Amino acid sequence: MAAAAAPFTALPCLLLLLLLPSIDAASNVTYDHRSLIIDGRRRLVISTSIHYPRSVPEMWPKLVAEAKDGGADCIETYVFWNGHEIAPGQYYFEDRFDLVRFVKVVRDAGLLLILRIGPFVAAEWNFGGVPVWLHYVPGTVFRTNNEPFKSHMQSFTKYIVNMMKKEQLFASQGGNIILAQIENEYGGYLEEHYGPAGKAYAMWAASMALAQNTGVPWIMCQQPDAPNPVINTCNSFYCDTFQPNSPTKPKFWTENWPGWFQTFGESNPHRPPEDVAFAVARFFEKGGSVQNYYVYHGGTNFGRTTGGPFITTSYDYDAPIDEYGLRRFPKWAHLKELHKSIKLCEHTLLYGNTSFLSLGPKQEADIYTDQSGGCVAFLANIDSDKDKVVTFRNRQYDLPAWSVSILPDCKNVVFNTAKVQSQTSMVVMVPESLQALKPDQWSIFRETTGIWGKNDFIRNGFVDHINTTKDTTDYLWYTTRFSVDGSYSSKGSQAVLNIYSKGHGVHAFLNNELIGSAYGNGSKSSFTVGLPINLRTGKNDLALLSMTVGLQNAGPSYEWIGAGFTNVNISGLKNGAVDLSSNNWAYKIGLEGEYYSLFKPDQRSNKRWIPQSEPPKNQPLTWYKVNVDVPQGDDPVGIDMQSMGKGLAWLNGNAIGRYWPRTSSTDDRCTPSCNYRGTFDPDKCRTGCGQPTQRWYHVPRSWFHPSGNTLVVFEEKGGDPTKITLSRRVVSSVCSFVSEHYPSVDVDSWDKSTTNDATTAAKVQLSCPKGKNISSVKFASLGNPSGTCRSYQKGSCHHPNSLSVVEKACLNTNSCRVSLSDGGFGEDLCPGVTKTLAVEADCS
């Protein structure tokens, strides 16, 4: 019997997209222990994240359409407080931060929305989304039972709720917002850190949210003590074993992590699609009903919005640029087939009785049966090593290790999480040179080393970097002068400048020469560095450019974590070390080029820009300006910054963000291949060791003008700007690797009312992007081939007609299918061998 429904009203979040009604009338949403109940009907929800300020408005319709095509019926987004309330009571909702426009784009696509107001969000976003100014409101302590923080948090939450109400965007008003979230990942150790005040704050946040009367349920993720009727939810790589804190609440998964964030200088963590699918199937198998992929659909942190610190600007684990697809995850098509399979089972999963059956030591079945005779089974092999053949209802089923098979009729397998039938699309970045066509097309501006203009203040000793800049800039100059005479001559060893810093980085200049740089990392912001120096007799000028790389975005008392220097001394001198820490230090906030806004379009003719026939190379503290053309076509565009050191870039005044092609260690846990089997963690399946952490940075096409485009780059430590290129992201080839035991049922035409014995052969399916055809088949083998895309190899069993069969079906077409039972392959040359068809084809 269903538990009593919680008292809310809202709109349907239908899993069956074909049955989605128009979103134009208020609907009633409640919940019980199984799911959301919308207008009296239980629903499953498949959602994916599109964080609106991580893309531009011109991208939103295509991003939403891509999500919908992949089987999502709901979009999740945070609300980014520090992007909206730029000063106390001063709000900004334009361009990328036009929240209402974004929600309406989602609504107009027929999709629903989960609005995670927070307003603390973490999200690898600067300062966790909380405005920096709030830290400097007297008496404020973040995320605890603190009146100044609660007052501002409540004011912003009310502002957002009232904005949504005014536009009638909550489901209870006929809109598409069906869930709202307060706070974020606060339960457990964070709440315990603040003691009784933490508990009081969490309960206050829930009560405050409920008082907004949105007419939709509220959720709190990672909050085991969320009070009724607020639903506590799961964030993790796996949520199948999660249980809500009340038997009246449904099982929601607000963050399914298909990847992991990357920091500058670290290798890339990949999560295999087979494991993501396994986790999703297990979640629904074990009674889950709302699942959200936390993937930053189209996500880039433009400008200086990345938090961390040290988290990279773009979230692009599997492709350098993916303007219209799921970043971090190349085989969204695999999940698309999973979603279709889950949808076939919706009614029985939500209304059926459940039973459990052991099929072996690590093999099991969860069976759902309903009163209409419907039967759904999930067969799972949770062994991370051994493939198994299991018997279920007098039939045998092949279960690869760490996989789940879905049987919508308790008989036929329509999907197995480990059997990836979707193609792999291989991407190349096609460069277009920025080489100046006119002698005066390049212009430069050289920053002054140290104090430019007048110093902002002088202090005896060091100030905290963040408290001084208040994050208005990444940069703060610390400068001092000291004298050296004969008595300080070296005692035979090299003099060394020792710098101790809380983070995040430093460029050190002695007598106007760059002597070295140093940085912390994503694990530890603080650092110590010793730089060999040559002193001159008499006065020496030391200028240290301190840098931040995004502010801390989460953790206990994270707002108090500082940056900047704690000690500076010179060792290796005759009379011992000289401590400069207590010197008089002159400070200057920011860069001169920032002060004059050299990156803005109206500063193109600023006389500070000096025309150059050839821009200087490997020169620190240099601004570059160059006119660039629009890359041809409509492919997504990235700017290749591999030739540069570290800095900032703008196109036509739009902030592309920080660039830093920092090379990861050659020994950073990378593996030559990735085994999807077994529990995933961020140290598994890492790639890119010894390569730049990032190289290409997304530039939205909407930022380009038909002509007269201006690229501005500020380079901190030196690079070669002539090698910067704008590159187009192009799908160059497609691959598929399908075995005969893969599911062969056509999910789109499935009909439970008929007999669906899966007797048709598995098929390879290939498709080039719109406007391109398969121009050549580079590899084709039916037999027992091995390898991965671009490195397939024939095995001991190979049908010689493989290439001709595939070419006949695929050449000069946009898409094609090749059945493994195609008669053109001829007679079976290898009886007893499980046949696999591997194909690689070029698109042009």
N, C-alpha and C positions, 0 to 999 in steps of 0.2 A: 504494500500500500504506500502511496506517495505521502511524503511528509507534508505538513501544512505549508502552503506557499507564503513567501515573504511579501509584504505589502508594497509593491512598486507598480508603476505603469510604464510601459515602453513599447518599442516597435519590434517586429520580428527580425531575427537575424537568421535567415534561412540558409541551410546548408545546400539545399537543392536549388542551384542558381536558376534553372529553367522555370521554377515555380515562384521565383521572387515577385512579389506584387510591387506595384508602384508605391513609392514612399510619399504619400500625400495625406494621410489621415492618422490621427492619434491611435495608438495601439496599446494593448495592455501586456506588460511583461512582468512575470513573477518568476520564482524559481522554487525548485524542490531539490531533493538530494540527488536527482539524476541530471538535471540540466536547467537552463533557462526555459521558462514556459511562456510562450509568446502567443497572445490571443488564444489561450487555452491549449496550445500545442507545444510539446517539447521540441527543442531544436539543438542540433549540433552546430558549432561555429568553427570555421577555419579562417584564421586571420593572419595578416602579415603586416609588418611595420613599415610605414612610410613617414618619416619624420620631416615635416614640411620645410623647415629651414635648411635641411641638408640637401635640398634640390631647389630649383627655381620654379616659379609658377607655370612657366611655359612647359615644363616637364611633367607637371602633376597629372594631366589627363592620360598621358601614355603610361606613366608608372602605375596608375590605378588600373588602367585597362590590362596591363601585363599581369598584375596581381589577380585580377578577375579571371583572365584567361587561364591562369594556373590553378584555378579552383578555389581561390579565396572568396569569401562572401562578406568579409569584414576587414577594415583597416584599423590599425592601432597607431596612435601617435602620443608622444608626450606634449605638454605645453611648456615652452621654454621661458621661464620667468625673466631671466636676465636679458633675453632678447626683446621682451615686451615692455617691462617697466625699467626704462633706462635711467631714471632718477625717481626719487620718491614721488608718486602720483603723476609721473609723466610717462605716457604709454605710446608704444609704437606697434602698429599692426599693418605695415605696408610691405610690398615686395615679398621676399621669402618668408616674412613673418605675418602674412595675411592669413590668419587662422580661419576666419569665417569663409574666405574664398576657398581654402583647402577643404574644409568640411563639406562645402557645397559641391566641389568637384567630385568628392567621394559619393555624396548623395546622388548627384546627377548620373553617376555610373551605375546606380542601383545597388551600391554596397553600403554596409553599415559601418559604424565607427565606435571604437573604444577610445575614450578621451582620458588620458592619464594626466590629470592636472598637476599632481605632485603636491606643491610646486617644486619640491626638491626632486630631481630626476636622476642624478648620477649620469648615466647615458654617455659616458666618455665625452661629456660636454663640459666646457669651462666652468669651474666652481660648482659643478653639479647642478647648474641651472639657476642657482641663487644669485641675485645681484651682488656684486662686490660692495656696492655702497652700503648694503645692509650690515656688513661686518663693522662698519665705522659708525653706526648708530649707537650712541652710548648705552652700555649695559646689555648689548645683544649677545646671546649665545645661541648658535644654530641648533635646531632640532632637539630641543628639550623643553621642559616646562618653564619657558622664559617669556615673559610678557611682551617685550619688544618684538621678538621673533614671531610669536604667535599673532600679534596684532597685524604685522605686515603680511604674514602668510594668509591670514583670514581675509584681509582686504583684497589681496590679489585673487584668491580663490573666488570670492564673491564677484569680483569684476569679471572674471572669465565666465562664471556660471550665468551672470546676468546678460553678458554679451551673447551667449548661446541662446538664452531664453528670448532675448529681443529678436533674434533671427529665427526663432521657433525651430531650433535644431535638435532639441532633445526628442527622443522617440515619443514621449508622452504628449508632445506638441505636434506630432506628425513628422518630426525630423528623423535623422538617422543615427544619433548618438544613443547607443543602447546600454553602455556601461561607463561609469566614471571612476577614476582612481584618486585616492588621497594618499599622500606620503609615498614612500618607495623603499622597499628592502630595508626596513627599520628594525624588524623583530630580531630576536636572538641576541647576538653579542653586542650589537649597537645599542639596543634598548638597555641591556644589562650594564653597558659602560656608563650610562647616565643615571643608573640606579633608580630609586623611586620616582625621580623627576622624569625619567625616560618613559616609565609606564604611564604616568599621569599625562604626558604629552601625547602618547599614542592614543590613549582613550579620548583625550580632548580633540585630536585631529579627526577621529571617527565621528564624534558627536557633532563637531563643527560642520563636517561634510554633510551629514544627514540633515542638518538644519537648513541646508540650501534648497531642499524641496525640488530636486531636479526631476522627480518622477521616474528615475531609472536607478537600478541597483548601484551601490558603491562597492568597490573592491579595494583591498590592501594586499599587495604582494609581499611575500616573505614576512608575514605578520601573523605568527601562530596564535596570538591572543586577540585577534580582531574581534570586537564585540558584535553580537547580533544587532541588526541583520546584515552587517558588512561581511562580505565574502573574503576569506583569506585565500590567496592563490600561490602557485608555485612558480619559481624562476630557476631553471637549471638545464643541464644537458639532458636529463631524464626526469620525468615526473610521473611515471607509471605507479610508483609505490606511494606517492603523496596522497594524504587524506586530509580534507578540510577539518577544522576544529569543532564542527558540529554535524551531527547526522542529518540535519535539515539543509545543509549547504551542498551545492554541486562542486565537482572537481574541475577547476580551471587551471590552465597553464598559460600565464601571461608572457613568459619569455622562454621560448625554445631557442637555445643558442646554436645555430648552425655553424658557427665559427667562434673565433675569439679575437679580441682586439689586439692590435699590433702596435708596438712602440718603436720609435726611431732607433735603428741600430740592432734590431732583433730580427730573427728569421720569421717567416710567415707560418702561422698555425692554420692548418687545413682540417676540416672535419669531413670525412667521406660521406657522400650522399647516401650510401647504403646504411650508415649508422644513423643519420638523421631520420631516414624512413623507418628504421627499426624502432627508434624512440617514439615516433609519432604513432605507429601502429600499436605499440605496447600501451601507450597512453589511452587510446580509444578502446583497446582490448580490455583494459582494467577499469573502465567506467568513466573515463574523461569525457568532457562535452564541449569545452571551449579551449582552443589551442591557438597560440599566436607565435609565428616565426619572428624572432627578434633579429632582423637581418639588415636593417638600414637600406631598404629598397631604394636604389639610386643615390645612396648616401655619400655626401662629401661634407666635411666641415670647412666651409668657406671662411675666409678671414682668419680671425684669431679665436674661433669658438671651440677648438679642441681642448679637452681637459686632460687630466691624467695625473701628473704631467707626462710629457714625452710621447703621448699617443699620437699616431700619425694622422695626417690631415684627411686622407681618404681611406675608407674602409673597403679595400679592394683585394681581398685575399686570393681570389681565383682569376681575376682579370684586371688589367691595369685601369681600364675604363669600361663601365657598363651603364650607359646613360638610361637605358630603358629596361634593364633586367635586374634580377636579384644579385646584388653584389655579395661577395663571399661564397656564392654557391652556384656552380656552373650547370648543375643538372636539375634545375627546377622542374624540367619535364618529367623526371622520375617521380618527384613528389606530386606532380599533376595527375599522374596515373594512380598514385596512392589515394589522392583526394577523391577521384572518381569512384574508386573501389569502396572507400569509406561511405560515400554518399549512397551507394547501393544498399548499405546496411542500416541506414539512419533509423528507420522506424523500429526495426527489431532491436537495435542497440538501446533505444530509449524506452521502449515499452515492453521488451521481452523479459522473461525470467532468465537468470544466469545460472550456469553450472560450470564446474571445473573438473577436468580430467587429466590425470598424469599419463603421459605417453612414454616416459622414460626418465632416467636420472635427472636430466636437465631439459626435458621436452614436455610440453604441456599444451592443453587446449582449453580455451574459454569459449563456452557455447551459449548463445542467446536464442531463445525460442519465444514466439509470441502466439497469441490466441488465434491469429488468422492462419497459422501453420508455417509462418516464416521461421527460418533457421539460419543463423549466422555463426560461423566458427572462425576463431583465430588459432592457428597452430604455430607454436613458438618453439624455437630451439635456442635456448639462452647459453648453450655451450659456446665458449669463445674460441674453440679450437677444432671441434670435430663436426663434420657434416653427418646428418643422420637420415635414415629412411624410417618413417613412423607409420603405424597403422591406426587409422581413424575410421570408424564405422565400416570396417571390412575393406577399406581401400588403403593403398600405400601412397605415401607422399614424401617427396624428396625435400628435406629441410636443410639448406646450408647452415653452417655455423653462424650463430648470432643473426638469426633472421626470423621473420614472421610471415606466414602465408595467410591470406584472407580468402575465405570461402563464403560468398554471400548466400549460398544455398546449402551449406554444410557438405558440399560434394565437390564442386569445381573451384580450383584455384584461379582467381583472377589477378592476383598480385602477390609477389614475394619481394620483400624489402631488399634482398641481396642480389636479385636478378635484374640488373639495370638494362632495360631494353631501349631506353631513350638514347639518342645520339649524343656524342661529345662534339661540341663546336670548338674548333681551334682558332684562336684569335691572334692576329698580328697587328702591330702598330706601324702604320705607313707614314713615314715622315715627310714633311714639306719644309724646306729650308727657310730660315728667317734671313738669309744673306741679304744685306742691304743692296738694293738696286741703284741707289743714288749715293754719291760720295758723302752727302751730309745727312743721310737717313738716320744714323746713330747719333745720340747725344748722351752726355754723361754729366754727373754731378758728383764731386768727391766730398765726402763727409769730413769735417774737421775731426782730428783725433783728440778726444778729450772734450774739454769745455768749448762749446761754440756759443758765441754771444757772451752773455753774462752768466756766471754760475747761479744756480737756484738757491744754494745755501752752502755753508761750510760748517762741518762738525769735527770735533775732536773724537776720532774713532768712527765706527761703522754704524750705518742705519740699515734697517731691513728693507730689502728691495721692494717687496710687495706693498708694505705699508707706505712706502714713499711714492711709488707710481700709481698705486691703487688700480693696477692693471689697465691703465690708459694706454700703455705701450709695453712692448717686451723689454725695452732697453733702459738702463740706468748707468751713467758714467760715474765711476769713483776715481778721482785723480788726486795725486799728491806729488810734492817735490821734495827731494832730499839731496844732500851733498855728500860727496866722497872725496877724501884727500888721500895723501900718500899713506897715512897710517891704516887705511882700510884695504890696502892692496891684498890680493889673494895670497894665501899661504901655499901656493902650488896647486891648489885644486880649483875647479871651476866654481864661480859664484852662481848660486841658484836662488831664484825667486820662488818661494813657497807660498801657495795660495790655498786657503781653507775656505770652503764655501758651503752654505746650506743648499745651494742649487740656484739655477739649473745649469748655467754655462757661463764661460768667460772667454773673451778675447783680450789678451794682455799685450799692451804696447809700452815699450820703453824707448823714450826719446823718439817718438813718432814712428817706430818700427814695430811691426807685429812680431812678437817673439814666441807666440804659441797660443793654443786654445785648449779648453778642457770642458767636459760636460759630465753630468750625472747620467742616469739611465732610468728606464721605466720602473726598475725595482728599487732604486735608491737615488734620490735627487741630489743628495749631498756628494761632494767630491773633494779630493785633495790632489794638487798637482805641483811638481817641482820643475821649473823651467830654467835651463842654463842661460845665463845672461853675461853680457860684457858691459861693465860699468865704465863711465868716463870720469876723469878727475873733475871735480867741481859739481855743478848742479845736474841732477838727473830727474827727468819727468816720467812718472809712472801713471799710465791711464788704463784702467780696467773697465771694459765694457761688460757689465753683468747682464745676463739674459734670462728671461723666463720662456718656457716652452709649454704654455698652458698651465692653468692653476689646478691644484688638487681638486678632484671631483667627488670624493667620497671618503668614508672612514670616520672613526671617532674624532670629534673636535678638529675636523680637517681644516676648518677656516683659520686655525691658528698656525698652520704650517707655513713657515716663512721661506725666504730666499735671500741670497746675497752673502757677502763675505763675513767671516768671523775672525780670521787672523791672516795677516800677510807679513812675511819676514824674508830676509835675505841671509842665507847660510853660505859657508865656504869662505868667509872672510878672515883675515889675519887675527882680528881681535874678537872673533866670535860672531854669532848671528846678530843681525840688526832687526829689531822688531819695528815695523812700520805701522802696526795696528793703532797705536795711540797718536799717530800724526794728525795734523789738520788735513782733512780730506774735503775737497770741493766736489760738489755733486751737480749733475745736470740730468734732468729727466727727458728721455726720448732722444730722437735723432733730429738733426737740422732739416733733413728732407721731409720728415714727418711734420715738423712745425710749419713748413711752407706747402704742405700737401702736394708734393711733386707728383703724386700718383693720380691726382684728379685731372679730368679732361680739360678743365679751364686753366690748368698750369702747363699746357703743352708749349706755350710760347714764353714761359717764364725765363727771364734772362739768365737765371742761374744754370740753365741747361747749356752745355757747351757742345756744339756740333763736332763730330769726329768722323774722319774718313774711315778710320779703323778703331773700334773700341778697344780700350786697354784690357789686357788679360791678366789673370792672377793678381788682381789688385784689390785689396780689402777696402771695405767701407765705401763702396762705389754704387751709385745709382745709374742705371742704364735705361734709355728710352729708344724705342725703335717702332717704325710703322710696319704693320703686318697685314697680309691679305687673309681673306676668309678661306679656310680649307675647303676644297671642292667637295661636292656631294652632301649627303645628310648624315653621314656616320658620326658617332660620338667623337669628340675631340679631346685630346690630352696634350699638355705641354711637357715636353721631355726636358728635364732639368739635370740630367746626369752629368753634364759638363760643369755644373756650378757647385758651389760649396754649401752655403746655407743662407737663407734670407726670406724675403717676401716678394710676391708678384701680384700684379694687377693687370687687367685688360679693360681698357676704356673706363678706368676708375673703379671697376668691380674687383673686389679682393679675392684673388684665387686662393690665397692662404700662404701659410709657411711652407717652404720647400726645404728639404734636407735629405739628399740622397746618401745618408749615412750608411756605410757598409756594415753588414752584420759579420759576426765572427765566422770563420771557416769551420769552427767547431761549436755550433750552437744548436745541438740536438737534432740536426737534420737527418733524415733517413732517405735512402735511395728509392724506396717504395713505401706505400702506405697500406697497411692491413686494416681494413675497416672493422675486423672482428675485435670484440672486447670493448670495455668501457673507455670512452674518449676522455682525454684531458688536454689542456693547452700545450703540454709538452709532446704530444703525440702528433705524428704526421706533419712535421715542420719541414719547410722547404726554403730555399733562397739563401743558404749559408754562403758567406763570402760575396754576396751581391748587395747592391743598394736596397735598403729597406723600402724605399719608394723611388720611382723614377718619373712616372707620368702623373700629372695632376689634372683633374677634370676641369675643362673650360666649357661651360654651357654654350651651345650655339646661339642662344638668344642674346648673349653678350656681344656678339659680333655685329658690326655695321656692314652694309654692302661694301663700303670702302672707308679708308681713313681710320683704321683701327690702331690704337696705340697700346703697346705693351711696355710696362714699366717694371723693372726688377731692381730690388735693393739686395746687393751681395755683401755679406758680412766679411768673409775671409778670403775670397778670391776664386775665380773660375774663368771659363772661356765662353762669353756670351754668344760668340759667333756659331757655336755648336748647339745652341738651343733650337729646338724644332717644335712645330705644332704637328701632332701626329693624329691620324684617323684610326679609330678602332675598327678593324675589318675582320669579318669571319672569312678565313681563307680556305678552310677545309672542314669536313665533317666525317665522323667515324662512328661505327657501330660494331658491337661484339655481342652476338646473341647465340645461345645454345638451344638445342632442340627440346630440352626439358623446361625451358622458360614458359611461363603462362602464355597461352595463345588465344584466350577468350577475348572477344571484342567487347570491352566494358561499355562503350557507347551504345551498343545495340543489345545489351543484356536484357533479358525478359524472364523474370522469375516464374511467370506463368507457363513457360514452356520448358522442355527438357534441354539442358545446356551441357551435354557431355562434351568436354573439351577435347575434340579430336582433330582440330585443324592444327597445322604446323605453325611453329613460331616464325616470326618475320623480322627482317632487318628493315628499318624505316629511316630514310635520310631526307633531310630538307635543308635547302640553302635559304639565306635571308631573302626577303622580298626583293625582286628585281635582279636576282642572280640565279644562274643555272649550274648544274653539275657539268663541269667542262672536261673532267678526266677522272678516271678511276685509278688511283695510284697503287692500291693493294686490294686484293680479294682472294679469300681462301675459305673453302668449305672443307672442314676436316677437324684437325685439332691444333689450330694456330695458337700462338701465344703473344704476349707483349701488350703494349698499350698504344693508344693513338699516336701515329707518327713513328712507331717502332714495332709494328706488327711483324711477326715472322711465321713462315710456314712451318707446320709440324711434320711428323712422320706420316700423317694422313692428310692428303691434299687432293681435291678433285680438280683436274686440269682445266675443266670448263668454267671454273669459278669466275674468272675475269670476264669472259664473254657473256655469261649469264647476267652478271651485274651491269655490264656496259649496255646490254640490250634493254634492260629495264630502266636504267638511270640516266644515261648520257643525254645531255641537252634538255633535261627536265628540271623543274624547280624542286620537285620532291618525287620520291619513288619508294616502292615496297618490293622486297625480294623474299619470297618464301623459302624456307630451308628445304621444302619438299619440291621445289621447282624441278620439273622434268628435265630441264636443260642441263642439270648437273650430271645426268647419266646414272648408271647403276652404282650401287653402294660399293665403293672400293675397300672399305674398312669395316666390315661387320663387327659389331660389338663395341665400336668406338662411339662415344657420345659426340655427335656432330655439332660443331660451332661454325658460324659464318662471321668472319671479320672483314670489314670493308673500310677503306679510307678513300675519300673522293674530294677533289678540289671544287671550290665554288668561284665563279667569276661571271 
